[in-house]
Amino acid sequence: MPSEKSQSASVSALDRFCRQILCAIDTDDASTDAATRAMMHGSTHGVDSHGIRLLAHYVKAFNGGRLNKNPMLKIRQVRSGTLVLEADNAQGAVATFAAVDHASKTAKETGIAAVSIQNTSHFGPAGAFAKAGADAGMITMVFGNSDSFVRLFDGAEPFHGTNPISVAVPSGQHNPWLLDMATSSVPFNRVELHRSLGRNLPSDVASDHTGTATTDPFATEMLAPLGGADFGFKGAALGGVADIFSAVLSGMKVSPDIAPMAGPNFSQAREMGAFVIVIDPAAFIAASLVQAGMIHYLTQLRGSKPRAGQQVMAPGDREWATAEQRRKDGIPLDPITVSNFTELSETYNVPAPWADDR
């Protein structure tokens, strides 16, 4: 079991620590900013599995050569609303934020725009990029894939990755409607988080080496598709949707062909793809009508009668509440992340983020 104790640190201290560490290994400004933004989105909004606990992994990937510290992104317009972004083996957030930005600008002219991303890598929380598009006034969809972690329905070996899908819609309010989901029952980073915390997993989300369900994170060799034992065929199909958009439409590798995220080879690029679709709501009906429709829909949704002792929430509401709390009280750090940050702090002579809060 991990020997390090849990810690916490403020949002600002963790943001500063991530940027200082990435600068210390000579990543360029765009890579430092994008990777930090994505990780901080995850940790601030409670998506801890895809938050700042990934920093040590990204440092290893940058230093090993898997990730390009100074990528030269190139965008090519194929048709009026379709683009291809060559990411030059950038850290995934660099490419995906850039794709959302390009797609948003194009959609202002074409109504709908899509960007296929080539030669990218792990991008962290998909919701960070969908939210960026929604914050710019656009309905935004993001698809990604990863190396095989997830068995098929009734399968006994890993096939799809956790293959995330995220959709964000401007709501006419401060925060958008936001769906951010893995197509597995849980992301594999959550298994690693449970290992760090010494907690069992929920039932029916993970499998051992034979494909049999297990709650032991240390016995977990693969994940179950979303929907579990009875309805996992739905999650398996959604995993395929993400693979088709992110890999087939980019000419990149499908999940079974991608090199493992955990290594051991950190010198070779993983040749991954991703996909972004952006829609300008005003391309269909007046922007004011779209805004009024979203406000009405969300008012009806949140006012729906809850079960006893429960609260009905729209997609994203849980994240906004967590973010408000963590901006006030700080972000909790699991023991393995504390250990990794301590090592990074000592290696690169950067104060640990919890030291800034004393």
N, C-alpha and C positions, 0 to 999 in steps of 0.2 A: 504494500500500500504506500502511497506517496507520503513522505515525511514532512514536506513543507506545509505550513499552515495557510489557510485562506487569507486574503487581503482584500482591500478595496482601495480605489483611487478615484479622484474626480475626473469628470469628462475632459476638462482642459488639460490636466496633467497627463492623462493617457494619450490624448491627441498629440501633445508636445513630445512625449516619449517615443511614439511611433515615428514621428517625423525626424527626430534626432537620430534614432537608430538607422533609419533608411538613408538619411544623409551621410551618416558615418560610413556606410558601405558604398557610397558614391553612386547611388541611384540618381537619375536626373529629377528635376523639379516636378515634371508631370507624373512620373511614376510614384514619387514620394507622396504627392498630393492625392492622386487617385486611390492608391492602395490604402492610405490612411482614412480617407473619406468613407470608403466601403467598409473597412473594419470598424470604424467608429459608428457607422450606421447600425451595424449588427449589434455591437455591445450596448449602445445607447438604447436601442429599442428592444433589448431582451433576447436577441438572436445570438446568444453567447457562443453557440457552436460555430458561427461564421463571423465572429468578431475579432477582437485584438488577440485572442489566443492563437490566431494564425500568423502573428508577426514572426515568431521564430522560424516557422516553416518557410515563409517568404524570404527571410534572410538567407536560409540555407539554399533556396532555389536560385536567388540572385547570385550568391557567392559561388555556387556550383556551376553556373552558366546556363541552367535551364531557362532562366528568365533573362531577358535583355535589359541591362540597366539604362541604356540610352536608345530605345527603339525609335525607328523612323516610320510612323504610321502613314499609310497611303490610302486615299479614298478614290474610288473609281465609280462614276455614274454609268450604269448599264442602260437603263431606260429612265423615263421621267421621274418615276417614284422608286426605283430600285438602285441600290448601291452595294459595292463590295469594299470592305475595309481590310487591307492587309496589315496585320498588327505587328509583324516583325518580332514575334516571340515576346511581346510585351507581357507584363503582369496583367491578368485579365481585366482588372478594374479600369486600367488605362484605356484599353480598347473599347470596353463597353460604355463607359461614360462618353467617349468620343463618338461612338456609334449613335447614341441617343441624341447627342448634340447635332450631328449631321442630319439625322433623320427628322428631328424637330424643325430644323431650318428648311429642309426640303418639303415637309408636309405643309408648311405655310403656303407653298405654291401649288402642290399637287393634291393636297387633302389627305393622302395616305402615303407613307414612305416606309421602306423596309431596308435594313442593312444586314448583309451577311458578313460575318467576321471570320477571317482566316488567320491561322497561326497565332492563336491567343492561348491563354492558360486559365487556371482556376481563378474565378473572379469574385469569390466570396458570396455575400448575400445578394441574390437577384433583386430583392426589393429595393436596394439602394439605387439601382439604375432606373427601375420603373418609376420610383418616386421622383427621381430627378426629372424625368420626362413630364410627369404630372405637375410638378412644381412650375414647369415651363408652359403649362396650360394644355398639355397633350395627353390623350389616352395612350398608354405605353404598355407594350407587351415584351417580355424578355424570356428567352429560352436558352438553356445551357445544358451541357452534358458533362460526364466525368467518366473515369475508368470504372470498371465493373465492380459494384458493391452489392447489387440488388438481384436476388433471384427472381425468375419469372413465376407467375402463378403456377403452383404445383411443381416448380423447378427445384433442382438440388445443387445448382451451382450459380455463382454470380454471373449476371448478363448485362443489365443496364447499370448505369451509374445512378446516383441520387437525382440526377437530371431535373433541375429546378425549373419552375414556371412562375413568373410573376406578372401581374396585371395591376396597373394603377390608373385611376380615373379622377380627374379634378372634381371636387365635390361641391364647389361654391363656398367652402369653408376653409379653415386654415390647413387642415390635413386632408389628403385624398382618401378615397376608397382604395384599399391596398390589399391585394392577395399576394402572398409570397410563400410558396410551398415547394417542398421536395416531393417527387413522385414516389419515393419510398415512404414507409411508415414513419421513419425518422431519418435525419441525415447521419452519415457515419461519424461526423464530427461530434454528434451528440453521444454516440457510444464512447468516444474518447473522453468526452466531458464526464460521463458517468464513471469511467475508469478512474479519472482523476479524483472525483468526489467520493468514490467507493460506494456508489449506489447501484442497486439493481435497475434494469430497464423495465418499462411497462411490458405486459404480456403481449405476445403475438406481433412484435415489431422486428425481431431479430432471430437469426437461425445459426446453429452450429455448423460444423463442416459437412454434415450430412443433409442439411436443409431442414433439420428439426428445430422447432421453436425453442428459444432459450431466453431467460431474463438476465443471464450472467454476462456482463459486458466483456469480461475477459475470455469467455467461450465463444463470443460472437465472431463468426467468419463471414457472414453476409447478412443483408437486411431483407425484410419482407417488403413486397410492394404495398403501396397504400391500399387499404381495404382489408388487409389481413386474410385469415384463413378462408372466409366465405366470399369476399368480394375483391380479393387482390387482383383479379383480372382487370379491374378498372385502373388500378394504379400501374399495373404492368403496361397497359395500353397507353396511359398518359406518359410513362417513361419513354415509350416509343415515339410519341408526338414530339417530345423534347429532342430526342436523338435525330429525328428526321429534319426538324427545323435547324438545329444547331450544327449538325454534321453533314447530312446528305445535301442540304442546300448551300453549304459552304465548301463542299469537296474535302472536308476534313475527316478525321477518324471517328467512327462510331464507338460507343462505349467499350465493347470487348477488345478493341484494337489500341486503346489509349494506355500508355505506360502508367504504372501505379503512381498516384500522387505521393505516397509515402516513400518512394524510392525503391531500391537503393541508388538508382542512377539519377543524380541531380545535375548531370552535365549535358543531357540531351533534351531538346525541346519536345514537348508532348504533342504538337500538331493538332491542337483542339480548335473547335469552332464555337460560335455562338450566333444568336439571331435576335434582332430587335425590330419590332413593328411599332410605328407611331401614327396616330390618327388625330387630325385636327377636328375637334367636335364641331367647330363652326363650318366645316365643309359640308354639313348635312342640313342642319337647321340653325337658326340664329343662336349665337353663343348664349344670349340671355335665357333662351328657352331650355338649352341644355343645362345651364346652371340651376334654373328653377326646377327642372325635372329631377336632378340629383338631390337637391335639398329636400324636395318632397319625398323622394324614394327613401332617403336616409332617415327622415323624420318618421315615416311610417315604420321602417325597419326597427329603429331603436325604440319606438313606442309599442312594438308588438309585445303581447303578454308573455312574460317569462314563466318558466317552471318555478315552483316554490323555492325560495332562497337563492335563485339564480338571476343573472342579468343578461339581457339580449344585447349583443354587440355587433357592429358592422366589422367587416374585415379591416384590420388596422387599428381598431379601437384599443385593443389590448396593448399594442406596441406604443401608441401615443401615451397611454397612461404610464407604462413602464418608463418611457423616455422622460416624462415629467418628474417621476420619482427619482430616477438616476441622476438627472441633472442637479437635483437638490441634495441627494444623499451619497452620490458616488456609484461607481460600477464595481460589483463584486468580481474577484479574480480567483479562479479555482487553483488548487495547489500546484498542479503541473505548470500552469501559466506563471504563477509566482516564481517557481524554480527557473523557468525559461527566461523570465524577465530579469531575475537576479544575475543569471549568467550573461545575458546581453548587456546589462548595466556594467558588469565588471569587465567584460571583453572590450567594450567600446567607450568606457569611461563616461557613461551617461547616467546621471542620477536616476535611481528607480522611481517610478511614478508615485508610489506611496510616500516617498521621502519628501516630495513637493508639498504634501498635504499636512505635514507635521508642524 
